[in-house]
């Protein structure tokens, strides 16, 4: 009978949450829970504990918090930092405040920078002495990175970056090299510039390997951390508001209903409805429902749905197989997409067997793209980020970052063929499907895209 400390990873969002407690006392806290909370209740039952505390390190921007879902199921209070932004009943903690969870104590440490209200939590275990052995760092410190200080906008970036500097060097680094750190995100999250692969680390490890912890003045740190910061995903601002207000309690992950091809086609007629085809880019190119947007069900799926799809839309899904229905539904639920119309039962097989229209997407290898790239009737469209484009591109390529493509459609010639490429073909397929949806008839995707172009040793412009 001892300390309970379990990390729960959410693929795609690279979100890390935790259960910590004392199984002898039968109590535990959930830290930064995701919206589909059954996992915490299940693990708590298996460990013989009940959840008595729900803790938010900060107001999250990249996923819908599960705190309210969990509170309804457990009656546990919610704790977090001090902020007027919270619009629900939350026990606001000041630095030094402690939460007792059996033999475990969590002590609040105010660590602003990623957000003003951010709190980290030192972990004390009475059986291990009087000193803390670890700290939940939320979005302040990650493996090989720190939390980005630019998400609030409005000219707050430099002020928050300066606060982040002092949180790191005045509060976290002095805790000592042996201090274990438990962050809220791993690699793949956009809450930092380039978060590392390790989901747990130590202060000592980060002092050696984390570029943010190298010796700098405050001014140098502010300039460094803000330099080259990638654009935040569009859905971050929306989810900030959702989590500040307190997310709507749903009670469970909704059940995605199967639809016949006829029912599916009828629902498509509503102008507020969007069809998302989650199949692979090659399957989508071979044949798809006219007007569908291809966002393939890979690790990137939730982030790109968040970038590209407004939450007010009713979503119809085309899914590779029925076994993926649960995963797709959970991913959408975590991002606050609650208007789910249903999915196409038996997928594209049922659609084609019903004799309904199919659309195709051209596909080129990089050798074919290289052969045609100077054709005056072709636009080569690079849909990667600005930073990626500046580091090297296909000669003669036009650049529009895929999240902004719909804003710049009038810059493209519908009379020309358009070949889209990105890093691997994933974002290029999103872009190509959007172009088709908006009436561009001659659209070609390039599977493999920039990765394949470089591997083939083809000419690079810079």
Steps between C-alpha positions, in 0.01 A plus 500: 500500500672817384512804280281492190639694203381419151540695178223477239598585144260621229637424155456768237471787745817383680317585823628357827277486808551331834350312791692545824406389848531253784349156455517426873281803572297420187516852353643661187509821294451530125726764343412666167240236403379453144131531414423127467555423868412130522870414493557676835202333664603161367860530616389637838276195549780266401737665748245509778484878533236766453564835334474772765679786322489629140789730410557737208853632456363773271225589252570262214490597134553173317233268641167521680563453871328206665487664841127564492418158359705347780350723766146390408610135530698533825377818678869591547586872509709663225822685587714737294696825497372849571329672208194710428477314168343196666123522471409203719537390860866414545715495814771748407841426645782734593866406508570278798145369536494125558260218414515189718422171326573234759877484547547709187518879511483729197636851554405774254778693330392799291680462165356757258624545146305259285193654665476755784316268740719193446587293806735205528478251787788368708448136604574389856470141620509467880666160464790657309584776744431871520637607162306494171608237249315632193290774349205515264614778265188529284594706195790686662779246441509205260769264382725712278262797499293749698142616465439762234420846644324641193153342515315786671608755237408863543859607558545278807768282341811673638353541847407132518837396356673697777277331759586164347870579539458561872277195544769284342816648651377632835260220593556178304874481439584565871300187595809298413617257235331193650152655490269293278278699264158386379381725214157538340623429145737288298626515143234603249333772706504857368515639856875530454736561208645150482416277796720193547400135495545429871181523704687529828835657579706666773622853556856373455422342165331816376791719614726295274281441196217757499599806288264719703699435818832614363652800676348825375400837636129574531515719189683231302250235613200710397650560157595132460171347611288726276724469195364264235191412704265306271149626447266359768223272373178690438297296748719600797322833549161329491592234755649763732153653521330163541725401789483839670121476499495133593425243232149374449444173686395224261501203739676272252660492159212519249419200284574561133202367305540289183321643196394336177635660180157652437478648850856626472435665163182665630681650800777629271250735338499719812744787436613487864626143454857395423616156390835393644659199331742344750646240262860498384606751236541226238155355570348848482670571168364180351139602557306714747169675561485832311568790735665289772807631682775246552647507852649155542475319833862518606661655807452845343125456455369699802734793444405535134130465565546780753685712245258448213146436630268741679335339805154632406494278192320167500756230422444196283785249507638252251706248695731224374345229720244471778774434756621860451161652587574511874839666451366766262213580737733533800741724309220735395348500850833608651500805274139599568344383173157406631292533180557153360254400229625144459729284287456317172412141585729254317699796371565570136398146403139579589520835319630353175256207517215750530607650166570842650748751350874458549775755461867423441817685588805493276817360658856554381833367615769760559656397168179588320483830689859575401421420135202739490604772746585755228178445303334844464160336550599362841520664841725319747353584840706460818260485798759465777563762769695819428806368684500173306464685170793730579726204574463358149235441235425366155630751245225735381252398771226734621451504877177506702496335843211253498306651796475824301425347162129590496591865567718512187307300242463806280878504455487167316403447135218247458597457137834349600574161651619525862745252653510520880787386720597524867740300716357153445180547297266513802439877501520506120203263488305731733581788266416306183163392641421860597585619149270239350224600742532859375471412132860445390473217247862411426659422836789262565647390833861388539527211750836505673530870409807681635639191675490306175634798301809521719545122506497502118775762494300744289585871466419723798433874499568716805 
